[in-house]
């Protein structure tokens, strides 16, 4: 039985996180942007990127890796291309600017493409492609960051678990795929450490490079599909950090081994209406989804679901009922509220 003893409404949780972030020097608008991304993840059931991440953001502020007051800027390139300079701001704040500007350029040129550099953790990147799909765009995003995964064949941290996300509009709403290039995402590892649950075999190594299923001993994640996941993550570093003139991995795993918390990303938006009528696209997506759902099932009692469909159902339920919080997580929120000096979150 899950230790879920309380529920917090999305609005109350968001307001609590805004208050905490503002107490740490973040402007209200930026705090609202960051809190919205975290709450969206919790509503979707992606608890590894929801309220559990708040402590990580506070830590990056305390360590000096994030400047809570920094604002990102647009550095223009040619036509549909531009760079978002983050100035070490909160990742979601830089992504909001990137999304808005990429949308404008996609409407003007049919496509908008940007690389985002010098930011901190961007949160659940599915949030951004979901928002783009709501506006009628097809969206592709991936990012790179500090190494926490092994390059295939290596037994040391040498790649990021670089996630990728894709989003398209449908008649039922955005269809989103959001996944890491590791067998399990780092957020899931951190969640397993908090809950004490074992990891699946073959997904992590200890700091000595030995296989382990003990989350508390896991220090190095392994790539999805071996050389395939490894190669994808490597190319994401090439197309984000190197392309944006802000390489991360070489300086961290090379001589000197510099360490800091920083992320880069690429976002591509395609204006579907510039290719074909949007409603026709949505209709065809509906037909495709219906065909896939009707496929003969490997397990008769287990429904075939499209990417992100489970998260969408969880979002609808938690929007009504509130976000479940375990006793341990609730104690952590109450302790944080007292420490920072803000009102605790109200329970539903």
C-alpha positions as CSV (number, residue, x, y, z in Angstrom):
1,X,0.0,0.0,0.0
2,X,1.3,3.4,-1.0
3,X,2.0,5.8,1.9
4,X,-0.3,8.5,0.4
5,X,-2.0,10.2,3.3
6,X,-2.9,13.5,1.9
7,X,-3.7,15.5,-1.3
8,X,-2.7,19.0,-2.2
9,X,-4.5,20.9,-5.0
10,X,-2.4,22.0,-7.9
11,X,-3.1,25.7,-7.1
12,X,-2.1,25.4,-3.5
13,X,1.1,23.5,-4.3
14,X,2.0,26.0,-7.0
15,X,1.5,28.9,-4.6
16,X,3.6,27.3,-1.9
17,X,6.5,26.7,-4.3
18,X,6.2,30.3,-5.6
19,X,6.5,31.6,-2.0
20,X,9.6,29.4,-1.4
21,X,11.3,30.5,-4.6
22,X,10.6,34.2,-4.0
23,X,12.0,33.9,-0.5
24,X,15.2,32.7,-2.2
25,X,15.4,35.8,-4.4
26,X,13.5,34.7,-7.5
27,X,11.1,37.3,-9.1
28,X,7.4,36.3,-8.9
29,X,7.0,35.8,-12.6
30,X,10.0,33.5,-12.8
31,X,8.9,31.6,-9.7
32,X,5.5,31.1,-11.2
33,X,7.0,29.7,-14.4
34,X,9.2,27.3,-12.5
35,X,6.4,26.2,-10.1
36,X,4.0,25.6,-13.0
37,X,6.4,23.2,-14.7
38,X,6.9,21.3,-11.4
39,X,3.2,21.1,-10.7
40,X,2.5,19.9,-14.3
41,X,4.8,17.0,-13.8
42,X,3.1,16.0,-10.5
43,X,-0.3,16.2,-12.2
44,X,0.9,13.9,-15.0
45,X,2.2,11.4,-12.4
46,X,5.9,12.2,-13.2
47,X,6.7,12.7,-9.5
48,X,10.5,12.5,-10.1
49,X,10.2,15.9,-11.8
50,X,7.5,17.5,-9.6
51,X,7.6,18.9,-6.1
52,X,10.5,16.4,-5.3
53,X,12.7,18.6,-7.5
54,X,12.2,21.8,-5.5
55,X,15.0,20.9,-3.1
56,X,17.4,20.5,-6.1
57,X,16.5,23.9,-7.4
58,X,17.1,25.4,-4.0
59,X,20.5,23.6,-3.8
60,X,21.6,25.0,-7.2
61,X,20.8,28.5,-5.9
62,X,22.7,27.9,-2.7
63,X,25.7,26.5,-4.6
64,X,25.7,29.5,-6.9
65,X,25.0,27.5,-10.0
66,X,21.6,29.2,-10.5
67,X,21.1,32.9,-10.4
68,X,17.5,33.2,-9.2
69,X,17.2,36.8,-10.4
70,X,18.7,36.2,-13.9
71,X,16.6,36.7,-17.0
72,X,17.3,35.0,-20.4
73,X,18.0,36.9,-23.6
74,X,17.5,36.2,-27.3
75,X,20.6,36.2,-29.5
76,X,19.5,36.4,-33.1
77,X,20.9,34.3,-35.9
78,X,19.6,33.8,-39.4
79,X,15.8,33.8,-40.1
80,X,14.2,31.0,-38.2
81,X,17.3,30.4,-36.0
82,X,18.2,32.0,-32.7
83,X,20.0,31.3,-29.5
84,X,18.6,31.8,-26.0
85,X,21.3,32.9,-23.5
86,X,20.2,31.8,-20.1
87,X,22.7,33.6,-17.9
88,X,22.4,30.7,-15.4
89,X,18.7,31.4,-14.9
90,X,16.1,28.7,-14.0
91,X,15.8,26.3,-16.9
92,X,12.0,26.7,-17.2
93,X,12.3,30.4,-17.4
94,X,14.7,30.1,-20.4
95,X,12.4,27.5,-22.0
96,X,9.4,29.8,-21.7
97,X,11.2,32.5,-23.7
98,X,12.5,29.9,-26.2
99,X,9.0,28.5,-26.7
100,X,7.4,31.9,-27.3
101,X,10.0,33.1,-29.7
102,X,10.2,29.8,-31.6
103,X,6.4,29.9,-32.1
104,X,6.7,33.4,-33.6
105,X,9.4,32.3,-36.0
106,X,7.5,29.1,-36.9
107,X,4.5,31.2,-37.9
108,X,6.8,33.5,-40.0
109,X,9.1,30.8,-41.6
110,X,7.2,27.5,-41.1
111,X,9.8,26.4,-38.6
112,X,11.4,28.0,-35.5
113,X,14.6,26.5,-34.1
114,X,16.7,27.5,-31.1
115,X,19.5,26.3,-28.9
116,X,19.3,27.3,-25.3
117,X,22.5,27.6,-23.3
118,X,23.8,28.5,-19.8
119,X,20.6,27.4,-18.0
120,X,20.0,25.1,-15.1
121,X,17.7,22.0,-15.0
122,X,14.9,22.5,-17.4
123,X,12.3,20.3,-15.7
124,X,10.0,17.8,-17.5
125,X,10.7,18.7,-21.1
126,X,7.4,17.1,-22.1
127,X,5.8,20.3,-20.7
128,X,7.2,22.4,-23.5
129,X,6.3,20.2,-26.4
130,X,2.9,19.7,-24.9
131,X,2.4,23.5,-24.8
132,X,3.6,23.8,-28.4
133,X,1.2,21.1,-29.6
134,X,-1.7,22.9,-27.9
135,X,-0.8,25.8,-30.2
136,X,-0.9,23.7,-33.3
137,X,2.9,23.0,-33.7
138,X,4.7,19.8,-34.0
139,X,7.6,20.0,-31.5
140,X,10.9,18.3,-30.9
141,X,13.2,19.0,-27.9
142,X,16.2,17.4,-26.4
143,X,18.8,18.6,-23.9
144,X,22.2,17.8,-22.4
145,X,23.7,18.4,-19.0
146,X,26.3,17.2,-16.5
147,X,27.4,13.5,-16.8
148,X,25.5,10.9,-14.7
149,X,25.4,8.1,-17.3
150,X,28.2,5.9,-18.7
151,X,29.2,6.0,-22.3
152,X,28.7,2.5,-23.7
153,X,31.7,0.4,-22.7
154,X,32.8,2.8,-20.0
155,X,32.4,2.4,-16.3
156,X,32.5,6.1,-15.3
157,X,30.1,9.0,-15.6
158,X,30.7,10.2,-19.1
159,X,27.3,11.3,-20.6
160,X,24.1,13.0,-19.5
161,X,20.9,11.0,-19.4
162,X,19.8,13.5,-22.0
163,X,16.0,13.4,-22.4
164,X,14.1,13.9,-25.7
165,X,10.5,14.9,-26.2
166,X,8.1,15.0,-29.1
167,X,4.7,16.6,-29.3
168,X,1.9,16.8,-31.9
169,X,-1.7,18.0,-31.7
170,X,-4.6,15.6,-32.0
171,X,-8.4,15.9,-31.8
172,X,-8.1,14.6,-28.2
173,X,-5.4,17.0,-27.2
174,X,-1.5,16.9,-27.4
175,X,0.2,13.6,-27.9
176,X,3.5,13.6,-26.1
177,X,6.5,11.3,-25.8
178,X,9.1,12.3,-23.2
179,X,11.9,9.9,-22.4
180,X,15.5,9.7,-21.2
181,X,18.4,8.1,-23.1
182,X,19.2,6.0,-20.0
183,X,17.4,2.7,-19.1
184,X,15.9,4.7,-16.2
185,X,15.9,8.4,-15.8
186,X,18.0,10.1,-13.1
187,X,14.8,11.4,-11.6
188,X,13.5,7.8,-11.2
189,X,16.8,6.9,-9.5
190,X,16.4,9.8,-7.0
191,X,12.9,8.7,-6.3
192,X,14.1,5.1,-5.7
193,X,16.7,6.4,-3.3
194,X,13.9,8.2,-1.3
195,X,11.6,5.3,-1.2
196,X,14.1,2.5,-0.8
197,X,12.8,0.5,-3.7
198,X,15.3,-1.7,-5.7
199,X,16.3,-0.8,-9.2
200,X,15.8,-3.2,-12.2
201,X,18.9,-5.3,-12.9
202,X,21.2,-3.9,-15.5
203,X,20.4,-0.2,-15.3
204,X,23.1,1.2,-12.9
205,X,26.6,0.9,-11.6
206,X,28.2,1.8,-8.3
207,X,30.9,4.5,-8.2
208,X,33.4,1.7,-8.5
209,X,31.8,0.6,-11.8
210,X,30.1,-2.5,-10.5
211,X,26.5,-3.5,-11.3
212,X,23.9,-2.8,-8.6
213,X,20.2,-2.9,-7.9
214,X,20.6,-0.9,-4.7
215,X,19.5,2.7,-5.5
216,X,21.5,4.0,-2.5
217,X,24.7,2.6,-4.1
218,X,23.9,3.5,-7.7
219,X,26.1,6.3,-9.0
220,X,26.2,5.7,-12.7
221,X,23.2,5.0,-14.9
222,X,23.5,2.9,-18.1
223,X,22.3,3.9,-21.6
224,X,19.1,2.6,-23.1
225,X,19.9,0.0,-25.7
226,X,23.6,0.2,-25.0
227,X,25.4,1.9,-27.9
228,X,22.1,3.3,-29.2
229,X,21.2,5.3,-26.1
230,X,24.9,6.2,-25.7
231,X,25.1,7.4,-29.3
232,X,21.9,9.5,-29.0
233,X,23.1,11.2,-25.9
234,X,26.5,11.9,-27.4
235,X,24.8,13.5,-30.5
236,X,22.6,15.6,-28.2
237,X,25.7,17.1,-26.6
238,X,27.0,17.9,-30.2
239,X,23.7,19.5,-31.2
240,X,23.2,21.5,-28.0
241,X,26.4,22.4,-26.1
242,X,28.9,22.2,-28.9
243,X,26.5,24.0,-31.4
244,X,25.7,26.6,-28.8
245,X,29.4,27.2,-28.0
246,X,28.8,26.0,-24.5
247,X,30.1,22.4,-24.3
248,X,29.6,20.7,-21.0
249,X,30.9,17.2,-21.1
250,X,34.4,17.7,-22.4
251,X,35.3,20.1,-19.6
252,X,33.7,17.8,-17.0
253,X,35.1,14.4,-18.0
254,X,38.4,15.7,-19.4
255,X,41.5,16.8,-17.6
256,X,40.7,19.0,-14.6
257,X,37.2,17.6,-14.2
258,X,35.3,20.8,-13.6
259,X,31.9,20.3,-12.0
260,X,28.8,22.5,-12.0
261,X,25.1,22.3,-12.7
262,X,24.3,23.5,-16.2
263,X,22.1,22.5,-19.1
264,X,21.8,23.2,-22.8
265,X,18.9,22.3,-25.0
266,X,17.5,22.4,-28.6
267,X,13.9,23.2,-29.5
268,X,12.3,22.9,-32.9
269,X,8.8,23.9,-33.7
270,X,7.1,23.2,-37.0
271,X,4.0,25.0,-38.0
272,X,1.7,22.2,-39.2
273,X,-0.6,24.6,-41.0
274,X,2.3,25.6,-43.2
275,X,2.5,22.0,-44.4
276,X,-1.2,21.0,-44.5
277,X,-4.5,22.0,-42.9
278,X,-4.2,21.6,-39.1
279,X,-7.7,20.0,-38.8
280,X,-6.8,17.4,-41.4
281,X,-3.6,16.5,-39.6
282,X,-5.6,16.1,-36.3
283,X,-8.1,13.9,-38.1
284,X,-5.4,11.6,-39.5
285,X,-3.8,11.5,-36.1
286,X,-7.1,10.3,-34.7
287,X,-7.3,7.6,-37.3
288,X,-3.8,6.5,-36.6
289,X,-4.5,6.3,-32.8
290,X,-7.6,4.3,-33.3
291,X,-5.8,1.8,-35.5
292,X,-3.0,1.3,-32.9
293,X,-5.4,1.0,-30.0
294,X,-7.3,-1.7,-31.9
295,X,-4.3,-3.9,-32.5
296,X,-4.5,-7.5,-31.2
297,X,-3.2,-7.4,-27.6
298,X,-0.4,-9.5,-26.3
299,X,-2.2,-9.5,-22.9
300,X,-6.0,-9.4,-23.4
301,X,-6.7,-7.4,-20.2
302,X,-4.0,-4.8,-20.8
303,X,-5.1,-1.9,-23.1
304,X,-2.7,-0.6,-25.8
305,X,-2.0,3.0,-25.1
306,X,-0.5,5.8,-27.1
307,X,2.6,7.8,-25.9
308,X,1.6,10.1,-23.0
309,X,-1.9,8.7,-22.7
310,X,-1.5,7.4,-19.2
311,X,-0.1,10.8,-18.1
312,X,-3.0,12.6,-19.6
313,X,-5.5,10.4,-17.7
314,X,-3.5,10.9,-14.5
315,X,-3.5,14.7,-15.1
316,X,-7.3,14.7,-15.4
317,X,-7.8,12.7,-12.2
318,X,-5.3,14.6,-10.1
319,X,-6.7,18.0,-11.3
320,X,-10.0,16.9,-9.7
321,X,-8.7,15.1,-6.7
322,X,-5.4,16.8,-5.9
323,X,-1.8,15.6,-6.0
324,X,-1.1,12.7,-3.6
325,X,1.6,13.3,-1.0
326,X,3.2,10.7,1.2
327,X,3.8,11.3,4.9
328,X,7.5,11.6,4.2
329,X,7.1,14.1,1.4
330,X,4.6,16.1,3.4
331,X,7.0,16.3,6.4
332,X,9.6,17.6,4.0
333,X,7.4,20.3,2.7
334,X,6.4,21.4,6.2
335,X,10.0,21.4,7.3
336,X,10.9,23.5,4.2
337,X,8.1,26.0,4.9
338,X,9.3,26.5,8.5
339,X,12.9,26.8,7.4
340,X,12.2,29.4,4.7
341,X,9.6,31.2,6.7
342,X,6.6,30.8,4.4
343,X,3.0,29.4,5.0
344,X,2.9,25.6,4.6
345,X,0.8,24.2,1.7
346,X,-2.9,23.7,2.3
347,X,-4.1,20.2,2.1
348,X,-7.2,19.3,0.1
